[in-house]
Amino acid sequence: MRRLAAGLLIVVAAAGCGGAKHESAPTNAYLTGVHVNASSVRFEFKSKPQEVVAGWQPPSHVNECGSGAPIRLRGKAFVVVHFRPAASAEIKGEQVVRTYTGPRRIHGPGPVLDTARSCDFEADLGWAIGLERRIPLHVDRDGSAVTVSFG
């Protein structure tokens, strides 16, 4: 019986302390603003997103992430940008607090013609951008802001 108790004590002690480190999930970057002008879209966050991925997509691949519904954008060339981990609302207990309260779609004067939210699901925040034509794409980070510019 003593061996069983001693063995159990060793297993419990090893599981509870000193073993492998458990890393917590990364904290979301919460969107606070989207600003569209002629040649750029600026995304502002409460904190810096860890990952930003932007790329050209054919119109058939510009869809909402949850439903797969197509997003119809004005323009002839399309960019989709994803921020991870990121969201437009914080969950505080049982309450959802929106950090971005702006529109889901913003029109621009050209060459940026249209910008629409495409994803806000499981720490993946995506926006699609419609342009007059395909022109060089640049992604710049400045603290907690990300600017996607064209030209």
TORVO-316459 format. One record per atom (N, C-alpha, C): residue number from 1; residue in one letter; atom name; x negated, y, z negated. Coordinates in Angstrom, 1 decimal. Each point is the difference from the previous one (the first is absolute). Layout:
<atoms>
k NUM r a a CA u X v Y w Z
...
</atoms>
This chain:
<atoms>
k 1 r m a N u -0.8 v -1.2 w 0.0
k 1 r m a CA u 0.8 v 1.2 w 0.0
k 1 r m a C u -0.9 v 1.3 w 0.0
k 2 r r a N u -1.1 v -0.1 w -0.8
k 2 r r a CA u -0.9 v 1.2 w 0.0
k 2 r r a C u -0.6 v 0.2 w 1.4
k 3 r r a N u -0.3 v -1.0 w 0.7
k 3 r r a CA u -0.6 v 0.1 w 1.4
k 3 r r a C u 1.0 v 0.7 w 0.9
k 4 r l a N u 1.3 v -0.4 w -0.1
k 4 r l a CA u 1.0 v 0.6 w 0.8
k 4 r l a C u 0.2 v 1.4 w -0.3
k 5 r a a N u 0.0 v 0.4 w -1.3
k 5 r a a CA u 0.2 v 1.4 w -0.4
k 5 r a a C u -1.2 v 0.8 w 0.4
k 6 r a a N u -1.2 v -0.5 w -0.2
k 6 r a a CA u -1.2 v 0.7 w 0.5
k 6 r a a C u -0.1 v 0.2 w 1.5
k 7 r g a N u 0.4 v -1.0 w 0.7
k 7 r g a CA u 0.1 v 0.1 w 1.5
k 7 r g a C u 1.0 v 1.0 w 0.4
k 8 r l a N u 1.1 v 0.0 w -0.6
k 8 r l a CA u 1.1 v 1.0 w 0.3
k 8 r l a C u -0.5 v 1.4 w -0.3
k 9 r l a N u -0.7 v 0.2 w -1.1
k 9 r l a CA u -0.5 v 1.3 w -0.4
k 9 r l a C u -1.0 v 0.5 w 1.0
k 10 r i a N u -0.9 v -0.9 w 0.5
k 10 r i a CA u -1.0 v 0.4 w 1.0
k 10 r i a C u 0.7 v 0.5 w 1.3
k 11 r v a N u 1.0 v -0.8 w 0.4
k 11 r v a CA u 0.7 v 0.4 w 1.3
k 11 r v a C u 0.7 v 1.3 w -0.2
k 12 r v a N u 0.7 v 0.2 w -1.1
k 12 r v a CA u 0.7 v 1.3 w -0.2
k 12 r v a C u -1.0 v 1.2 w -0.1
k 13 r a a N u -1.1 v -0.2 w -0.6
k 13 r a a CA u -1.0 v 1.0 w -0.2
k 13 r a a C u -0.6 v 0.4 w 1.4
k 14 r a a N u -0.3 v -1.0 w 0.8
k 14 r a a CA u -0.6 v 0.2 w 1.3
k 14 r a a C u 1.0 v 0.7 w 1.0
k 15 r a a N u 1.3 v -0.3 w -0.2
k 15 r a a CA u 1.0 v 0.6 w 0.9
k 15 r a a C u 0.2 v 1.4 w -0.4
k 16 r g a N u -0.1 v 0.4 w -1.3
k 16 r g a CA u 0.4 v 1.3 w -0.4
k 16 r g a C u -1.1 v 1.0 w -0.1
k 17 r c a N u -1.3 v -0.3 w 0.0
k 17 r c a CA u -1.0 v 1.0 w -0.1
k 17 r c a C u -1.3 v -0.4 w 0.7
k 18 r g a N u -0.7 v 1.0 w 0.5
k 18 r g a CA u -1.3 v -0.2 w 0.5
k 18 r g a C u -0.1 v -0.7 w 1.4
k 19 r g a N u 1.1 v -0.5 w 0.4
k 19 r g a CA u 0.0 v -0.8 w 1.3
k 19 r g a C u -0.1 v 1.0 w 1.2
k 20 r a a N u 0.6 v -0.4 w 1.1
k 20 r a a CA u 0.0 v 0.8 w 1.2
k 20 r a a C u 0.8 v 1.3 w -0.3
k 21 r k a N u -0.5 v 1.1 w 0.7
k 21 r k a CA u 0.6 v 1.3 w -0.2
k 21 r k a C u 1.2 v 0.0 w 1.0
k 22 r h a N u 1.1 v 0.6 w -0.5
k 22 r h a CA u 1.2 v 0.2 w 0.8
k 22 r h a C u 0.1 v 1.4 w 0.5
k 23 r e a N u 0.0 v 0.2 w 1.3
k 23 r e a CA u 0.1 v 1.3 w 0.5
k 23 r e a C u 1.4 v 0.4 w 0.2
k 24 r s a N u 0.4 v 1.2 w -0.4
k 24 r s a CA u 1.4 v 0.4 w 0.2
k 24 r s a C u 0.2 v 0.4 w 1.5
k 25 r a a N u 1.2 v 0.0 w 0.4
k 25 r a a CA u 0.3 v 0.4 w 1.4
k 25 r a a C u -0.3 v 1.4 w 0.2
k 26 r p a N u -0.5 v 0.4 w 1.2
k 26 r p a CA u -0.3 v 1.4 w 0.2
k 26 r p a C u 1.2 v 0.9 w -0.1
k 27 r t a N u -0.2 v 1.2 w -0.4
k 27 r t a CA u 1.0 v 1.0 w -0.2
k 27 r t a C u 0.4 v 0.5 w 1.3
k 28 r n a N u 1.3 v 0.2 w 0.2
k 28 r n a CA u 0.6 v 0.6 w 1.2
k 28 r n a C u -0.4 v 1.5 w 0.1
k 29 r a a N u -0.3 v 0.4 w 1.2
k 29 r a a CA u -0.1 v 1.4 w 0.3
k 29 r a a C u 1.4 v 0.5 w 0.4
k 30 r y a N u 0.5 v 1.0 w -0.7
k 30 r y a CA u 1.4 v 0.4 w 0.2
k 30 r y a C u 0.1 v 1.2 w 0.9
k 31 r l a N u 0.7 v -0.1 w 1.1
k 31 r l a CA u 0.1 v 1.0 w 1.0
k 31 r l a C u 0.8 v 1.2 w -0.6
k 32 r t a N u -0.5 v 1.2 w 0.3
k 32 r t a CA u 0.7 v 1.2 w -0.5
k 32 r t a C u 0.4 v 1.0 w 1.1
k 33 r g a N u -0.7 v -0.2 w 1.2
k 33 r g a CA u 0.4 v 1.0 w 1.1
k 33 r g a C u -0.5 v -0.5 w 1.3
k 34 r v a N u 0.7 v 0.3 w 1.0
k 34 r v a CA u -0.3 v -0.2 w 1.4
k 34 r v a C u 0.1 v 1.3 w 0.8
k 35 r h a N u -1.0 v 0.4 w 0.7
k 35 r h a CA u 0.0 v 1.3 w 0.7
k 35 r h a C u -0.4 v -0.3 w 1.5
k 36 r v a N u 0.9 v 0.4 w 0.9
k 36 r v a CA u -0.3 v -0.3 w 1.4
k 36 r v a C u -0.2 v 1.4 w 0.7
k 37 r n a N u -1.1 v 0.0 w 0.8
k 37 r n a CA u -0.2 v 1.2 w 0.9
k 37 r n a C u -0.3 v -0.5 w 1.4
k 38 r a a N u -0.4 v 0.8 w 0.8
k 38 r a a CA u -0.2 v -0.3 w 1.5
k 38 r a a C u -0.9 v -1.2 w 0.2
k 39 r s a N u -1.2 v 0.0 w -0.7
k 39 r s a CA u -0.9 v -1.1 w 0.3
k 39 r s a C u -0.4 v -0.8 w -1.2
k 40 r s a N u 0.7 v 0.0 w -1.1
k 40 r s a CA u -0.3 v -0.8 w -1.1
k 40 r s a C u 1.2 v -0.3 w -0.9
k 41 r v a N u -0.2 v -1.0 w -0.9
k 41 r v a CA u 1.0 v -0.3 w -1.0
k 41 r v a C u -0.8 v -0.2 w -1.3
k 42 r r a N u 0.3 v 0.8 w -1.0
k 42 r r a CA u -0.7 v -0.1 w -1.3
k 42 r r a C u 0.9 v -0.6 w -1.0
k 43 r f a N u -0.6 v -1.1 w -0.7
k 43 r f a CA u 0.8 v -0.7 w -1.0
k 43 r f a C u -0.7 v 0.3 w -1.4
k 44 r e a N u 0.8 v 0.5 w -0.9
k 44 r e a CA u -0.5 v 0.3 w -1.3
k 44 r e a C u 0.4 v -1.0 w -1.1
k 45 r f a N u -0.9 v -0.4 w -0.9
k 45 r f a CA u 0.3 v -1.0 w -1.0
k 45 r f a C u -0.4 v 0.5 w -1.4
k 46 r k a N u 0.6 v -0.6 w -1.0
k 46 r k a CA u -0.4 v 0.3 w -1.4
k 46 r k a C u -1.4 v -0.4 w -0.2
k 47 r s a N u -0.4 v -1.2 w 0.6
k 47 r s a CA u -1.4 v -0.5 w -0.2
k 47 r s a C u -0.4 v -0.5 w 1.4
k 48 r k a N u -1.3 v -0.2 w 0.2
k 48 r k a CA u -0.5 v -0.5 w 1.2
k 48 r k a C u 0.4 v -1.4 w 0.4
k 49 r p a N u 0.6 v -0.2 w 1.2
k 49 r p a CA u 0.3 v -1.4 w 0.4
k 49 r p a C u -1.3 v -0.8 w 0.2
k 50 r q a N u -0.1 v -1.3 w -0.4
k 50 r q a CA u -1.2 v -0.8 w 0.1
k 50 r q a C u -0.3 v -0.3 w 1.5
k 51 r e a N u 1.1 v -0.3 w 0.7
k 51 r e a CA u -0.2 v -0.4 w 1.4
k 51 r e a C u 0.9 v 0.8 w 0.9
k 52 r v a N u -0.5 v 0.4 w 1.1
k 52 r v a CA u 0.7 v 0.7 w 1.1
k 52 r v a C u -0.3 v -0.6 w 1.3
k 53 r v a N u 1.0 v -0.5 w 0.7
k 53 r v a CA u -0.2 v -0.7 w 1.3
k 53 r v a C u 0.9 v 0.7 w 1.0
k 54 r a a N u -0.6 v 0.5 w 1.1
k 54 r a a CA u 0.8 v 0.6 w 1.0
k 54 r a a C u -0.4 v -0.6 w 1.4
k 55 r g a N u 1.0 v -0.2 w 0.8
k 55 r g a CA u -0.3 v -0.5 w 1.4
k 55 r g a C u 1.1 v 0.2 w 0.9
k 56 r w a N u -0.3 v 0.0 w 1.3
k 56 r w a CA u 0.9 v 0.1 w 1.1
k 56 r w a C u 0.9 v -1.2 w 0.1
k 57 r q a N u 1.3 v 0.1 w 0.3
k 57 r q a CA u 0.9 v -1.1 w 0.1
k 57 r q a C u 0.9 v 0.2 w 1.2
k 58 r p a N u 0.3 v -1.1 w 0.7
k 58 r p a CA u 1.0 v 0.1 w 1.1
k 58 r p a C u 1.4 v 0.3 w -0.7
k 59 r p a N u 0.9 v 0.6 w 0.8
k 59 r p a CA u 1.3 v 0.3 w -0.6
k 59 r p a C u 0.7 v -1.2 w -0.6
k 60 r s a N u -0.2 v -1.2 w 0.6
k 60 r s a CA u 0.7 v -1.2 w -0.6
k 60 r s a C u -0.5 v -0.4 w -1.3
k 61 r h a N u -1.2 v 0.6 w -0.5
k 61 r h a CA u -0.5 v -0.4 w -1.3
k 61 r h a C u 0.2 v 1.2 w -1.0
k 62 r v a N u 0.8 v 1.0 w 0.3
k 62 r v a CA u 0.3 v 1.0 w -0.9
k 62 r v a C u 1.4 v -0.3 w -0.6
k 63 r n a N u -0.1 v -0.7 w -1.2
k 63 r n a CA u 1.2 v -0.5 w -0.7
k 63 r n a C u -0.1 v 0.3 w -1.4
k 64 r e a N u 1.2 v -0.1 w -0.7
k 64 r e a CA u 0.1 v 0.1 w -1.4
k 64 r e a C u -0.6 v -1.3 w -0.6
k 65 r c a N u -0.7 v 0.1 w -1.1
k 65 r c a CA u -0.7 v -1.2 w -0.5
k 65 r c a C u 0.9 v -1.0 w -0.6
k 66 r g a N u 1.1 v 0.4 w -0.7
k 66 r g a CA u 0.9 v -0.9 w -0.6
k 66 r g a C u 0.9 v -0.7 w 0.9
k 67 r s a N u 0.7 v 0.8 w 0.8
k 67 r s a CA u 1.1 v -0.6 w 0.9
k 67 r s a C u -0.5 v -0.4 w 1.4
k 68 r g a N u -1.1 v 0.6 w 0.4
k 68 r g a CA u -0.5 v -0.2 w 1.4
k 68 r g a C u 0.7 v 0.8 w 1.0
k 69 r a a N u 0.9 v 0.9 w -0.5
k 69 r a a CA u 0.8 v 0.9 w 0.9
k 69 r a a C u -0.9 v 0.9 w 0.8
k 70 r p a N u 0.2 v 0.2 w 1.2
k 70 r p a CA u -0.9 v 0.9 w 0.8
k 70 r p a C u 0.2 v 1.5 w -0.5
k 71 r i a N u -1.1 v 0.7 w 0.1
k 71 r i a CA u 0.0 v 1.4 w -0.3
k 71 r i a C u -0.2 v 0.7 w 1.3
k 72 r r a N u 0.9 v 0.8 w 0.4
k 72 r r a CA u 0.0 v 0.7 w 1.3
k 72 r r a C u -0.6 v 1.4 w -0.3
k 73 r l a N u -1.2 v 0.2 w 0.6
k 73 r l a CA u -0.7 v 1.3 w -0.2
k 73 r l a C u -0.1 v 0.7 w 1.4
k 74 r r a N u 0.0 v 1.3 w -0.1
k 74 r r a CA u -0.2 v 0.8 w 1.2
k 74 r r a C u -1.5 v -0.2 w 0.4
k 75 r g a N u -0.3 v 0.0 w 1.2
k 75 r g a CA u -1.4 v -0.1 w 0.5
k 75 r g a C u -0.3 v -1.2 w 0.9
k 76 r k a N u -1.2 v 0.0 w 0.4
k 76 r k a CA u -0.5 v -1.1 w 0.9
k 76 r k a C u -1.1 v -0.8 w -0.6
k 77 r a a N u -0.6 v 0.4 w -1.1
k 77 r a a CA u -1.0 v -0.7 w -0.7
k 77 r a a C u 0.3 v 0.0 w -1.5
k 78 r f a N u -0.3 v -1.1 w -0.7
k 78 r f a CA u 0.4 v -0.2 w -1.4
k 78 r f a C u -1.1 v -0.5 w -0.9
k 79 r v a N u -0.1 v 0.6 w -1.1
k 79 r v a CA u -1.0 v -0.4 w -1.1
k 79 r v a C u 0.8 v -0.4 w -1.2
k 80 r v a N u -0.4 v -1.1 w -0.7
k 80 r v a CA u 0.6 v -0.3 w -1.2
k 80 r v a C u -1.2 v 0.0 w -1.1
k 81 r v a N u 0.3 v 0.7 w -1.1
k 81 r v a CA u -1.0 v 0.1 w -1.1
k 81 r v a C u 0.6 v -0.6 w -1.2
k 82 r h a N u -0.8 v -0.9 w -0.7
k 82 r h a CA u 0.4 v -0.6 w -1.2
k 82 r h a C u -1.0 v 0.4 w -1.2
k 83 r f a N u 0.6 v 0.2 w -1.1
k 83 r f a CA u -0.7 v 0.4 w -1.2
k 83 r f a C u 0.3 v -1.2 w -1.0
k 84 r r a N u -1.1 v -0.5 w -0.6
k 84 r r a CA u 0.1 v -1.1 w -1.0
k 84 r r a C u -0.9 v 0.2 w -1.2
k 85 r p a N u 0.4 v -0.4 w -1.1
k 85 r p a CA u 1.3 v -0.1 w -0.5
k 85 r p a C u 0.6 v 1.4 w -0.2
k 86 r a a N u 1.2 v 0.2 w 0.5
k 86 r a a CA u 0.7 v 1.3 w 0.0
k 86 r a a C u 1.5 v -0.2 w 0.0
k 87 r a a N u 0.7 v 1.1 w -0.4
k 87 r a a CA u 1.4 v 0.0 w 0.0
k 87 r a a C u 0.5 v 1.5 w -0.1
k 88 r s a N u 1.3 v 0.1 w 0.3
k 88 r s a CA u 0.6 v 1.4 w -0.1
k 88 r s a C u 0.8 v 0.2 w -1.3
k 89 r a a N u 0.0 v -1.0 w -0.9
k 89 r a a CA u 0.7 v 0.1 w -1.2
k 89 r a a C u -0.7 v -0.9 w -1.1
k 90 r e a N u 0.1 v 0.5 w -1.2
k 90 r e a CA u -0.6 v -0.7 w -1.2
k 90 r e a C u 1.2 v -0.7 w -0.7
k 91 r i a N u -0.3 v -1.2 w -0.5
k 91 r i a CA u 0.9 v -0.7 w -0.8
k 91 r i a C u -0.4 v 0.2 w -1.5
k 92 r k a N u 0.9 v 0.6 w -0.8
k 92 r k a CA u -0.3 v 0.3 w -1.4
k 92 r k a C u 1.0 v -0.7 w -0.8
k 93 r g a N u -0.3 v -1.2 w -0.5
k 93 r g a CA u 1.0 v -0.8 w -0.7
k 93 r g a C u 1.1 v -0.4 w 1.0
k 94 r e a N u 1.2 v 0.4 w -0.2
k 94 r e a CA u 1.1 v -0.4 w 0.9
k 94 r e a C u 0.4 v 1.2 w 0.9
k 95 r q a N u -0.9 v 1.0 w 0.0
k 95 r q a CA u 0.3 v 1.2 w 0.7
k 95 r q a C u -0.9 v 0.1 w 1.2
k 96 r v a N u 0.5 v 0.4 w 1.2
k 96 r v a CA u -0.8 v 0.3 w 1.2
k 96 r v a C u -0.1 v 1.5 w 0.1
k 97 r v a N u -1.2 v 0.5 w 0.0
k 97 r v a CA u -0.3 v 1.4 w 0.1
k 97 r v a C u -0.6 v 0.3 w 1.3
k 98 r r a N u 0.6 v 0.7 w 0.9
k 98 r r a CA u -0.5 v 0.3 w 1.3
k 98 r r a C u -1.2 v 1.0 w -0.1
k 99 r t a N u -1.1 v -0.3 w 0.6
k 99 r t a CA u -1.1 v 1.0 w 0.0
k 99 r t a C u 0.0 v 0.7 w 1.3
k 100 r y a N u 0.6 v -0.6 w 1.1
k 100 r y a CA u 0.2 v 0.7 w 1.3
k 100 r y a C u 1.5 v 0.2 w 0.2
k 101 r t a N u 0.4 v 1.2 w 0.1
k 101 r t a CA u 1.4 v 0.3 w 0.2
k 101 r t a C u 0.3 v 0.7 w 1.3
k 102 r g a N u -1.0 v 0.0 w 0.9
k 102 r g a CA u 0.2 v 0.6 w 1.3
k 102 r g a C u 0.7 v -0.9 w 1.0
k 103 r p a N u 0.1 v 0.4 w 1.2
k 103 r p a CA u 0.8 v -0.8 w 1.0
k 103 r p a C u -0.8 v -1.2 w 0.4
k 104 r r a N u 0.8 v -1.0 w 0.5
k 104 r r a CA u -0.6 v -1.3 w 0.5
k 104 r r a C u -0.5 v 0.2 w 1.4
k 105 r r a N u 0.4 v 1.1 w 0.7
k 105 r r a CA u -0.4 v 0.3 w 1.4
k 105 r r a C u -0.2 v 1.5 w 0.1
k 106 r i a N u -1.2 v 0.3 w 0.6
k 106 r i a CA u -0.3 v 1.4 w 0.2
k 106 r i a C u -0.5 v 0.2 w 1.5
k 107 r h a N u 0.6 v 1.0 w 0.6
k 107 r h a CA u -0.3 v 0.3 w 1.4
k 107 r h a C u -1.2 v 1.0 w 0.1
k 108 r g a N u -0.8 v -0.2 w 1.0
k 108 r g a CA u -1.1 v 0.9 w 0.2
k 108 r g a C u 0.1 v 0.7 w 1.3
k 109 r p a N u -0.8 v 1.1 w 0.2
k 109 r p a CA u 0.0 v 0.8 w 1.2
k 109 r p a C u -0.7 v -0.6 w 1.2
k 110 r g a N u -0.8 v -1.0 w -0.2
k 110 r g a CA u -0.8 v -0.6 w 1.0
k 110 r g a C u -1.5 v 0.4 w -0.1
k 111 r p a N u -0.9 v -0.8 w 0.3
k 111 r p a CA u 0.1 v -1.4 w 0.5
k 111 r p a C u 0.7 v -1.0 w -1.0
k 112 r v a N u -0.1 v 0.4 w -1.3
k 112 r v a CA u 0.8 v -0.9 w -1.0
k 112 r v a C u 1.5 v 0.4 w 0.2
k 113 r l a N u 0.8 v -1.0 w 0.4
k 113 r l a CA u 1.4 v 0.3 w 0.3
k 113 r l a C u 0.9 v -0.5 w -1.1
k 114 r d a N u -0.3 v -1.1 w -0.7
k 114 r d a CA u 0.9 v -0.7 w -0.9
k 114 r d a C u -0.8 v -0.8 w -1.0
k 115 r t a N u 0.4 v 0.1 w -1.3
k 115 r t a CA u -0.7 v -0.8 w -1.1
k 115 r t a C u 1.2 v -0.6 w -0.8
k 116 r a a N u -0.1 v -1.3 w -0.2
k 116 r a a CA u 1.1 v -0.7 w -0.8
k 116 r a a C u -0.6 v -1.0 w -0.9
k 117 r r a N u 0.6 v -0.1 w -1.2
k 117 r r a CA u -0.5 v -1.1 w -1.0
k 117 r r a C u 0.4 v -1.3 w 0.6
k 118 r s a N u -0.9 v -0.9 w 0.0
k 118 r s a CA u 0.2 v -1.4 w 0.6
k 118 r s a C u 0.0 v -1.1 w -1.1
k 119 r c a N u -0.6 v 0.3 w -1.2
k 119 r c a CA u -0.2 v -1.0 w -1.0
k 119 r c a C u -0.1 v 0.6 w -1.4
k 120 r d a N u 0.6 v -0.5 w -0.9
k 120 r d a CA u -0.2 v 0.3 w -1.4
k 120 r d a C u 0.5 v -1.2 w -0.8
k 121 r f a N u -0.9 v -1.0 w 0.0
k 121 r f a CA u 0.4 v -1.3 w -0.5
k 121 r f a C u -1.3 v -0.7 w -0.6
k 122 r e a N u 0.1 v -0.5 w -1.2
k 122 r e a CA u -1.1 v -0.8 w -0.6
k 122 r e a C u -1.4 v 0.7 w 0.1
k 123 r a a N u 0.0 v 1.2 w -0.4
k 123 r a a CA u -1.2 v 0.8 w 0.0
k 123 r a a C u -0.6 v 0.3 w 1.4
k 124 r d a N u 0.8 v -0.1 w 1.0
k 124 r d a CA u -0.5 v 0.3 w 1.4
k 124 r d a C u 0.9 v 1.2 w 0.4
k 125 r l a N u -0.6 v 1.2 w 0.2
k 125 r l a CA u 0.8 v 1.1 w 0.5
k 125 r l a C u -0.5 v 0.3 w 1.4
k 126 r g a N u 0.9 v 0.0 w 1.0
k 126 r g a CA u -0.4 v 0.2 w 1.4
k 126 r g a C u 0.8 v 1.2 w 0.6
k 127 r w a N u -0.6 v 0.7 w 0.9
k 127 r w a CA u 0.6 v 1.0 w 0.8
k 127 r w a C u -0.4 v -0.2 w 1.5
k 128 r a a N u 1.0 v 0.3 w 0.8
k 128 r a a CA u -0.2 v -0.1 w 1.5
k 128 r a a C u 0.0 v 1.4 w 0.6
k 129 r i a N u -0.9 v 0.2 w 0.9
k 129 r i a CA u -0.2 v 1.3 w 0.6
k 129 r i a C u 0.2 v -0.1 w 1.6
k 130 r g a N u 0.9 v 0.8 w 0.5
k 130 r g a CA u 0.1 v 0.0 w 1.5
k 130 r g a C u -0.6 v 1.2 w 0.6
k 131 r l a N u -0.8 v -0.2 w 1.1
k 131 r l a CA u -0.8 v 1.1 w 0.6
k 131 r l a C u 0.4 v 0.1 w 1.5
k 132 r e a N u -0.3 v 1.2 w 0.5
k 132 r e a CA u 0.3 v 0.2 w 1.4
k 132 r e a C u -0.8 v -0.9 w 0.9
k 133 r r a N u -1.3 v -0.3 w -0.4
k 133 r r a CA u -0.9 v -0.9 w 0.8
k 133 r r a C u -1.0 v -0.6 w -1.0
k 134 r r a N u -0.7 v -0.9 w 0.5
k 134 r r a CA u -1.1 v -0.6 w -0.8
k 134 r r a C u -1.2 v 0.9 w 0.0
k 135 r i a N u -0.4 v 0.5 w -1.1
k 135 r i a CA u -1.2 v 0.9 w -0.2
k 135 r i a C u -0.8 v -0.5 w -1.2
k 136 r p a N u -1.3 v 0.4 w -0.1
k 136 r p a CA u -0.8 v -0.5 w -1.1
k 136 r p a C u 0.6 v 0.1 w -1.4
k 137 r l a N u -0.1 v -1.0 w -0.8
k 137 r l a CA u 0.6 v -0.1 w -1.3
k 137 r l a C u -1.1 v 0.1 w -1.0
k 138 r h a N u 0.2 v 0.8 w -1.1
k 138 r h a CA u -0.9 v 0.2 w -1.1
k 138 r h a C u 0.7 v -0.1 w -1.3
k 139 r v a N u -0.6 v -0.7 w -0.9
k 139 r v a CA u 0.6 v -0.1 w -1.4
k 139 r v a C u -1.1 v 0.6 w -0.9
k 140 r d a N u 0.4 v 1.0 w -0.8
k 140 r d a CA u -0.8 v 0.7 w -0.9
k 140 r d a C u 0.6 v -0.1 w -1.4
k 141 r r a N u -0.9 v -0.2 w -1.0
k 141 r r a CA u 0.5 v 0.0 w -1.4
k 141 r r a C u -0.7 v 1.2 w -0.7
k 142 r d a N u 0.9 v 0.6 w -0.8
k 142 r d a CA u -0.5 v 1.2 w -0.8
k 142 r d a C u 0.6 v -0.2 w -1.4
k 143 r g a N u -0.7 v -0.6 w -0.9
k 143 r g a CA u 0.6 v -0.3 w -1.3
k 143 r g a C u 1.2 v -1.0 w 0.1
k 144 r s a N u 1.1 v 0.5 w -0.4
k 144 r s a CA u 1.2 v -0.8 w 0.0
k 144 r s a C u 0.9 v 0.2 w 1.3
k 145 r a a N u -0.5 v 0.8 w 0.9
k 145 r a a CA u 0.7 v 0.3 w 1.3
k 145 r a a C u -0.7 v -0.7 w 1.1
k 146 r v a N u 0.9 v -0.5 w 1.0
k 146 r v a CA u -0.5 v -0.6 w 1.2
k 146 r v a C u 0.6 v 0.7 w 1.2
k 147 r t a N u -0.9 v 0.4 w 0.9
k 147 r t a CA u 0.5 v 0.7 w 1.2
k 147 r t a C u -0.3 v -0.9 w 1.2
k 148 r v a N u 1.1 v -0.2 w 0.8
k 148 r v a CA u -0.2 v -0.7 w 1.3
k 148 r v a C u 0.1 v 1.0 w 1.0
k 149 r s a N u -1.1 v 0.2 w 0.8
k 149 r s a CA u 0.0 v 1.1 w 1.0
k 149 r s a C u -0.2 v -0.6 w 1.4
k 150 r f a N u 0.3 v 0.8 w 0.9
k 150 r f a CA u -0.1 v -0.4 w 1.4
k 150 r f a C u -0.6 v 1.1 w 0.9
k 151 r g a N u -0.9 v -0.5 w 0.9
k 151 r g a CA u -0.7 v 1.0 w 0.9
k 151 r g a C u -1.5 v 0.0 w -0.3
</atoms>
